[in-house]
């Protein structure tokens, strides 16, 4: 989310698309009703007439999967009626930047497409640059090659008639939505878009969200109270999970996972540290060296020195796709021998559950840590499974629930919040921290005793919290230390790239400092 749930109350127009917030995210909808009480307009865009729709001033039915056509129509309406916020577009977006004159869009394909390689040469898409290397701009927005005019041309095909034909929304209803929402581009007005899995769980889910972002930027609705692109998460700590690198392509704090060609720390930093020749550019990611070295010091402690590239070589390097679907495809082919699952049930929630259950038959072992026995842990009992032919050994670990463990979560508004244990977990149930720490400690001991092809990254990993890790100590490591004084860092502006600071996640530096637990 770009804004907090509470901030929804400041909106003048709320478009809920791909979400039934009234039922599935009732606390978020509390703030929608606060906005309505102050005169806001609520728009519900959904194939079904939901409880959210029943509270909406405008209900727009669309065919499932036609979000891009619908939003594209609103973008075209915005252009056709000159309702975009010109001052915002010129000063806070790349709308005035000039693109190379060779850029074209013909028959649905951008220029530079190679049919043989099935890939794009993106050189014609790049900015025109001056002698100083800074992209050229046209603040008047008259140049035909400026980003805004190229967008205008691209979206001109999304007429109300086309939208109605593709999306199935009556033309008059679509026009009501377009007018109501584009009015938020006026001075003193602001609109927000709320979405959930109805937007993202498509093969083009990313493009859905990007279309929302384009509309919001045109109207100047990003960075304002009551505006933003606001994803409604299904769990309280989805944001915390992504911040701490749940996804394969990042490491903590949204740092890029090293690629195979990032052979050294220098190569990694040169590849991923953004460079800007514009003196007005904030470019806070120029501090990537500080974030990276401090993370390596948190990972490997005294073993990370300037002489050994701060143990950068210990980090695994990737070359392919390690996402959820790709992982199960590899498992289906027999390329993965073990799977450790915490709080997830892919046998139900996976995009191809039938294939994923079949893939798990090829494992040597499966560990499922959860509150109860899940369909994933019992995949071998399924109607299509033949237990006699399945070699997978399944270990079900009873886990503690949120009220049975202490630690932090990060909510949808990106607030880190500390939760205290209310009761002890029942029976043999254990906290996630206990389970993971136990596995790592035993793994480290095995490497000490038996060695291995490359034991150094495991043996040098600075995880020394014992059998029962204290979540406060782990939170302090995430916050980071001044390694010269031994004191907790005040905030992320104190991080350095010379190896004198550590931080398990630069975003959380300041969350647990010398003043105490700021999340409590």
VENUR-V845665 format. One record per pair of residues at least 12 apart in sequence whose C-alpha atoms are under 10 Angstrom apart, sorted by the first residue. I is the first residue (numbers start at 1). J is the second residue. Records with the same first field share a line. If there is no record, write none. Layout:
BEGIN
I=J / J
END
This chain:
BEGIN
1=194 / 195 / 228 / 229 / 230 / 231 / 232 / 233 / 239 / 411 / 412 / 413 / 414
2=192 / 222 / 223 / 224 / 227 / 228 / 229 / 230 / 231 / 412 / 413 / 414
3=192 / 222 / 223 / 224 / 225 / 226 / 227 / 228 / 229 / 230 / 231 / 412 / 413 / 414
4=28 / 225 / 226 / 227 / 228 / 230 / 411 / 412 / 413 / 414 / 415
5=27 / 28 / 29 / 30 / 31 / 32 / 194 / 226 / 230 / 231 / 232 / 411 / 412 / 413
6=27 / 28 / 29 / 30 / 31 / 32 / 34 / 225 / 226 / 413
7=28 / 31 / 32 / 35 / 192 / 224 / 225 / 226 / 227 / 228 / 413
8=28 / 29 / 30 / 31 / 32 / 33 / 34 / 35 / 191 / 192 / 193 / 194 / 225 / 226 / 227 / 228 / 230
9=28 / 29 / 30 / 31 / 32 / 33 / 34 / 35 / 36 / 37 / 38 / 40 / 225 / 226 / 227
10=31 / 32 / 34 / 35 / 36 / 38 / 40 / 189 / 190 / 191 / 192 / 224 / 225 / 226 / 227
11=31 / 32 / 34 / 35 / 36 / 38 / 39 / 40 / 41 / 42 / 184 / 189 / 190 / 191 / 192 / 193 / 221 / 224 / 225 / 226 / 227 / 228
12=35 / 36 / 38 / 39 / 40 / 41 / 42 / 180 / 181 / 183 / 184 / 188 / 189 / 190 / 191 / 192 / 226 / 227
13=32 / 35 / 36 / 39 / 40 / 41 / 42 / 43 / 180 / 181 / 182 / 183 / 184 / 189 / 190 / 191 / 192 / 193 / 226 / 227
14=32 / 35 / 36 / 40 / 41 / 42 / 43 / 44 / 56 / 180 / 181 / 184 / 190 / 191 / 192 / 193 / 194 / 226 / 227
15=41 / 42 / 43 / 44 / 45 / 56 / 58 / 59 / 177 / 180 / 181 / 191 / 192 / 193 / 194 / 195
16=32 / 42 / 43 / 44 / 45 / 46 / 52 / 53 / 56 / 59 / 192 / 193 / 194 / 195 / 196 / 230
17=43 / 44 / 45 / 46 / 47 / 60 / 67 / 71 / 193 / 194 / 195 / 196 / 197 / 198 / 199 / 212
18=44 / 45 / 46 / 47 / 64 / 65 / 67 / 194 / 195 / 196 / 197 / 198 / 199 / 200 / 201 / 208 / 231 / 232
19=44 / 45 / 46 / 50 / 52 / 194 / 195 / 196 / 197 / 198 / 199 / 231 / 232
20=44 / 45 / 46 / 48 / 49 / 50 / 51 / 52 / 53 / 194 / 195 / 196 / 197 / 198 / 232
21=44 / 50 / 51 / 52 / 53 / 194 / 195 / 196 / 232
22=50 / 51 / 52 / 53 / 54 / 55
23=50 / 51 / 52
24=51 / 52 / 196 / 232 / 233 / 234
25=196 / 232 / 233 / 234
26=52
28=194 / 232
29=52
33=55
35=226
36=55 / 56 / 57
40=57 / 190 / 191
41=56 / 57 / 58 / 180 / 181 / 191
42=55 / 56 / 57 / 58 / 59 / 177 / 180 / 181 / 191 / 192
43=55 / 56 / 57 / 58 / 59 / 60 / 176 / 177 / 180 / 181 / 193
44=56 / 57 / 58 / 59 / 60 / 61 / 177 / 194
45=58 / 59 / 60 / 61 / 62 / 63 / 67 / 70 / 169 / 174 / 177 / 195
46=59 / 60 / 61 / 62 / 63 / 64 / 67 / 198
47=59 / 60 / 61 / 62 / 63 / 64 / 65 / 66 / 167 / 168 / 169 / 198
48=60 / 61 / 62 / 63 / 64
49=61
57=177
58=173 / 174 / 176 / 177 / 180
59=169 / 173 / 174 / 176 / 177
60=167 / 168 / 169 / 170 / 171 / 172 / 173 / 174 / 176 / 177
61=167 / 168 / 169 / 170 / 173 / 174
62=163 / 164 / 166 / 167 / 168 / 169 / 170 / 174
63=164 / 166 / 167 / 168 / 169
64=167 / 168 / 198 / 199 / 202
65=166 / 167 / 198 / 199 / 201 / 202 / 203 / 204 / 205 / 208
66=163 / 166 / 167 / 168 / 208
67=163 / 166 / 167 / 198 / 199 / 204 / 205 / 207 / 208 / 209 / 211 / 212
68=158 / 163 / 167 / 199 / 204 / 205 / 207 / 208 / 209 / 210 / 211 / 212
69=155 / 157 / 158 / 159 / 160 / 162 / 163 / 164 / 165 / 166 / 167 / 208 / 211
70=158 / 159 / 160 / 162 / 163 / 164 / 166 / 167 / 168 / 169 / 174 / 178 / 211
71=158 / 163 / 174 / 178 / 208 / 211 / 212 / 214 / 215
72=154 / 155 / 156 / 157 / 158 / 159 / 160 / 163 / 208 / 211 / 212 / 214 / 215
73=155 / 156 / 157 / 158 / 159 / 160 / 161 / 162 / 163 / 164 / 174 / 175 / 178
74=155 / 158 / 159 / 160 / 163 / 174 / 175 / 177 / 178 / 179 / 181 / 182 / 215
75=151 / 152 / 155 / 156 / 158 / 159 / 178 / 182 / 211 / 212 / 214 / 215 / 216 / 218 / 219
76=151 / 152 / 153 / 154 / 155 / 156 / 157 / 158 / 159 / 160 / 178 / 215
77=155 / 156 / 158 / 159 / 160 / 175 / 178 / 179 / 182
78=152 / 178 / 179 / 181 / 182 / 183 / 185 / 215 / 218 / 219
79=148 / 149 / 151 / 152 / 153 / 155 / 156 / 182 / 218
80=152 / 155 / 156 / 159
81=179 / 182
82=182 / 185
83=179 / 182 / 183 / 184 / 185 / 186 / 218 / 219
84=182 / 183 / 184 / 185 / 186 / 215 / 216 / 217 / 218 / 219 / 220
85=182 / 184 / 185 / 186 / 187 / 216 / 217 / 218 / 219 / 220 / 221
86=139 / 140 / 141 / 185 / 218 / 219 / 220
87=139 / 220
88=185 / 217 / 218 / 219 / 220 / 221 / 222
89=139 / 141 / 148 / 217 / 218 / 219 / 220
90=137 / 138 / 139 / 140 / 141 / 148 / 218
91=139
92=217 / 220 / 222 / 223
93=147 / 148 / 214 / 217 / 218 / 220
94=127 / 135 / 137 / 146 / 147 / 148 / 217
95=137 / 138 / 139 / 141 / 146 / 147 / 148 / 149 / 150 / 151 / 217 / 218
96=135 / 136 / 137 / 138 / 139 / 140 / 141 / 142 / 143 / 145 / 146 / 147 / 148 / 149
97=126 / 127 / 128 / 129 / 135 / 136 / 137 / 138 / 139 / 141 / 143 / 145 / 146 / 147 / 148
98=125 / 126 / 127 / 128 / 129 / 135 / 136 / 137 / 138 / 141 / 143 / 144 / 145 / 146 / 147 / 148 / 149 / 150
99=124 / 125 / 126 / 127 / 128 / 129 / 135 / 136 / 137 / 143 / 144 / 145 / 146 / 147 / 150
100=123 / 124 / 125 / 126 / 127 / 128 / 129 / 145 / 146
101=124 / 125 / 126 / 127 / 128 / 144 / 145 / 146
102=123 / 124 / 125 / 126 / 145
103=122 / 123 / 124 / 125 / 126 / 145 / 150
104=124 / 125 / 150 / 154
105=150 / 153 / 154
108=154
110=122 / 124 / 125
111=123 / 124 / 125
112=124 / 125
127=145 / 146 / 147
128=145 / 146
132=277 / 278
133=276 / 277 / 278
134=276 / 277 / 278 / 279
135=277 / 278
148=218
151=214
159=171
160=172 / 173 / 174 / 175 / 178
161=174
181=193 / 215 / 216 / 219
182=215 / 216 / 218 / 219
183=219
184=216 / 219 / 220 / 221 / 227
185=215 / 216 / 217 / 218 / 219 / 220 / 221
186=219 / 220
187=219 / 220
189=219 / 220 / 221 / 224 / 226 / 227
190=216 / 219 / 220 / 221 / 222 / 224 / 225 / 226 / 227 / 228
191=216 / 219 / 220 / 221 / 222 / 224 / 225 / 226 / 227 / 228 / 229
192=212 / 216 / 221 / 222 / 224 / 225 / 226 / 227 / 228 / 229 / 230
193=209 / 212 / 213 / 215 / 216 / 221 / 226 / 227 / 228 / 229 / 230 / 231
194=212 / 227 / 228 / 229 / 230 / 231 / 232
195=209 / 212 / 229 / 230 / 231 / 232 / 233
196=230 / 231 / 232 / 233 / 234
197=231 / 232 / 233 / 234
199=231
200=231
201=351
202=351
209=229 / 230 / 231
210=229
212=228 / 229
213=228 / 229
216=228 / 229
230=412 / 413
231=412 / 413
232=412 / 413
233=411 / 412
234=412
235=411 / 412
236=409 / 410 / 411 / 412
237=408 / 409 / 410 / 411 / 412 / 414 / 416 / 417
238=409 / 410 / 411 / 412 / 414
239=409 / 410 / 411 / 412 / 413 / 414 / 415 / 416
240=408 / 409 / 410 / 411 / 412 / 414 / 415 / 416
241=409 / 410 / 411
242=254 / 410
243=255 / 410 / 414 / 505 / 506 / 507 / 508
244=478 / 504 / 505 / 507 / 508
245=257 / 505
247=322 / 323 / 324
248=318 / 321 / 322 / 323 / 324
249=318 / 320 / 321 / 322 / 323
251=292 / 295 / 315 / 504 / 505
252=291 / 292 / 295 / 478 / 503 / 504 / 505 / 506 / 507 / 508
253=291 / 292 / 295 / 504 / 505 / 506 / 507 / 508
254=505 / 506 / 507
255=272 / 273 / 285 / 288 / 291 / 292 / 295 / 505 / 506
256=268 / 269 / 271 / 272 / 273 / 288 / 292
257=272 / 315 / 316 / 317 / 318
258=271 / 272 / 312 / 313 / 315 / 316 / 317 / 318 / 319
259=271 / 315 / 316 / 317 / 318 / 319 / 320
260=316 / 317 / 318 / 319 / 320
261=317 / 318 / 319
262=313 / 317 / 318
263=312 / 313 / 317
264=308 / 309 / 311 / 312 / 313
265=289 / 292 / 293 / 308 / 309 / 310 / 311 / 312 / 313
266=289 / 309 / 312
268=289 / 292 / 312
269=286 / 287 / 288 / 289 / 292
270=288 / 289
272=285 / 286 / 288 / 289
273=285 / 286 / 287 / 288 / 289
274=286 / 287 / 288
287=493 / 495 / 496 / 497
288=496 / 497 / 506
289=495 / 496 / 497 / 498
290=492 / 493 / 494 / 495 / 496 / 497 / 498 / 499 / 501 / 502 / 503 / 506
291=492 / 495 / 496 / 497 / 501 / 502 / 503 / 504 / 505 / 506 / 507
292=310 / 312 / 495 / 496 / 497 / 499 / 502 / 503 / 504 / 505 / 506
293=305 / 306 / 309 / 310 / 311 / 312 / 495 / 496 / 497 / 498 / 499 / 500 / 501 / 502 / 503
294=310 / 480 / 481 / 482 / 495 / 496 / 497 / 498 / 499 / 500 / 501 / 502 / 503 / 504 / 505 / 506
295=310 / 477 / 478 / 480 / 495 / 497 / 499 / 501 / 502 / 503 / 504 / 505 / 506
296=309 / 310 / 311 / 312 / 314 / 315 / 461 / 462 / 499 / 501 / 502 / 503 / 504
297=310 / 311 / 312 / 461 / 462 / 480 / 481 / 483 / 499 / 500 / 501 / 502 / 503 / 504
298=461 / 462 / 463 / 477 / 478 / 479 / 480 / 481 / 501 / 502 / 503 / 504 / 505
299=311 / 314 / 315 / 457 / 460 / 461 / 462 / 463 / 477 / 502 / 503 / 504
300=312 / 314 / 457 / 458 / 459 / 460 / 461 / 462 / 463 / 502
301=460 / 461 / 462 / 463 / 483 / 499 / 502
302=460 / 461 / 462 / 499
303=456 / 457 / 459 / 460 / 461 / 462
304=460 / 461 / 462 / 499
305=498 / 499 / 500
306=497 / 498 / 499
309=499
310=498 / 499
311=456 / 457 / 460 / 461
312=457
313=457
314=454 / 455 / 456 / 457 / 458 / 460 / 461
315=457
316=457
324=346 / 350 / 351
325=350 / 351 / 352 / 356
327=356 / 359
328=346 / 350 / 352 / 353 / 355 / 356 / 357 / 358 / 359 / 360
329=355 / 356 / 359
330=359
331=355 / 356 / 358 / 359 / 360 / 361 / 362 / 363
332=355 / 356 / 357 / 358 / 359 / 360 / 361 / 362 / 363
333=359 / 362
334=359 / 360 / 361 / 362 / 363 / 364
335=359 / 362 / 363
336=359 / 360 / 362 / 363 / 364 / 365
337=360 / 362 / 363 / 364 / 365 / 366 / 392
338=360 / 362 / 363 / 364 / 365 / 366 / 367 / 392 / 393
339=360 / 363 / 364 / 365 / 366 / 367 / 368 / 394
340=365 / 366 / 367 / 368 / 369 / 395
341=366 / 367 / 368 / 369 / 370 / 376 / 377 / 396 / 397
342=367 / 368 / 369 / 370 / 371 / 397 / 399 / 432 / 435 / 436
343=368 / 369 / 370 / 371 / 372 / 374 / 399 / 401 / 432
344=368 / 369 / 370 / 374 / 376
345=368 / 370 / 374 / 375 / 376 / 377
346=374 / 375 / 376 / 377
347=360 / 374 / 375 / 376 / 377 / 378 / 379
348=374 / 375 / 376
349=376
353=376
354=379 / 382 / 384
356=376 / 379
357=375 / 376 / 377 / 378 / 379 / 380 / 382 / 384 / 385
358=379 / 380 / 382 / 384 / 385 / 390
360=376 / 377 / 379 / 380 / 390 / 391 / 392
361=379 / 380 / 385 / 386 / 387 / 389 / 390 / 391 / 392 / 393
362=390 / 391 / 392
363=390 / 391 / 392 / 393 / 394
364=390 / 391 / 392 / 393 / 394
365=391 / 392 / 393 / 394 / 395
366=392 / 393 / 394 / 395 / 396
367=393 / 394 / 395 / 396 / 397
368=394 / 395 / 396 / 397 / 398 / 399
369=395 / 396 / 397 / 398 / 399 / 400 / 429 / 430 / 431 / 432 / 435
370=396 / 397 / 398 / 399 / 400 / 401 / 429 / 430 / 432
371=396 / 397 / 398 / 399 / 400 / 401 / 429 / 430
372=396 / 397 / 398 / 399
373=396 / 397 / 398
374=396
376=394
377=394 / 395 / 396 / 397
378=394 / 396
379=394
380=392 / 393 / 394
397=428 / 429 / 430 / 435
398=425 / 426 / 427 / 428 / 429 / 430 / 431 / 432 / 435
399=425 / 426 / 427 / 428 / 429 / 430 / 431 / 432 / 434 / 435
400=424 / 425 / 426 / 427 / 428 / 429 / 430 / 431 / 432
401=421 / 423 / 424 / 425 / 426 / 429 / 430 / 431 / 432
402=419 / 420 / 421 / 422 / 423 / 425 / 431
403=419 / 420 / 421 / 422 / 423 / 424 / 425
404=419 / 420 / 421 / 422 / 423 / 424 / 425 / 426 / 429 / 430 / 431
405=419 / 420 / 421 / 422 / 423 / 424 / 425 / 430 / 431 / 432 / 433 / 471
406=418 / 419 / 420 / 421 / 422 / 431 / 433 / 470 / 471 / 472
407=419 / 420 / 421 / 433 / 470 / 471 / 472 / 474 / 475 / 519 / 520
408=420 / 471 / 472 / 475 / 519 / 520
409=519
410=519
415=519
416=508 / 511 / 518 / 519 / 520
417=511 / 517 / 518 / 519 / 520
418=472 / 517 / 518 / 519 / 520
419=519 / 520
420=520
431=468 / 469
433=467 / 468 / 469 / 470 / 471 / 474
434=465 / 466 / 467 / 468 / 469 / 470 / 471
435=467 / 468 / 469
436=469
437=463 / 464 / 465 / 466 / 467 / 468 / 469
438=466 / 467 / 468 / 469
439=467
440=458 / 461 / 463
441=458 / 459 / 463 / 464 / 465 / 466 / 467
442=467
443=458 / 459
444=456 / 457 / 458 / 459 / 460 / 461 / 463
445=458 / 459
446=459
447=459
463=477
472=512 / 517
473=512
474=504
475=504 / 505 / 508 / 509 / 511 / 512 / 513 / 517 / 519
476=488 / 489 / 503 / 504 / 508 / 509 / 510 / 511 / 512 / 513 / 514 / 516 / 517
477=502 / 503 / 504 / 505 / 508 / 509 / 512
478=502 / 503 / 504 / 505 / 506 / 507 / 508 / 509 / 510 / 511 / 512
479=491 / 492 / 502 / 503 / 504 / 505 / 506 / 507 / 508 / 509 / 510 / 511 / 512 / 513 / 517
480=492 / 494 / 495 / 501 / 502 / 503 / 504 / 505 / 506 / 508 / 509 / 510 / 511 / 512 / 513
481=494 / 495 / 500 / 501 / 502 / 503 / 504 / 509 / 513 / 514
482=494 / 495 / 496 / 499 / 500 / 501 / 502 / 503
483=499 / 500 / 501 / 502
484=499 / 500 / 501
485=500 / 501
486=500 / 501
487=501 / 513 / 514
488=501 / 502 / 503 / 509 / 510 / 512 / 513 / 514 / 515 / 516
489=501 / 502 / 503 / 509 / 510 / 511 / 512 / 513 / 514
490=509 / 510 / 511 / 512 / 513 / 514 / 515
491=506 / 507 / 508 / 509 / 510 / 511 / 512 / 513
492=505 / 506 / 507 / 508 / 509 / 510 / 511
493=506 / 509 / 510
494=506 / 509 / 510
495=509
END
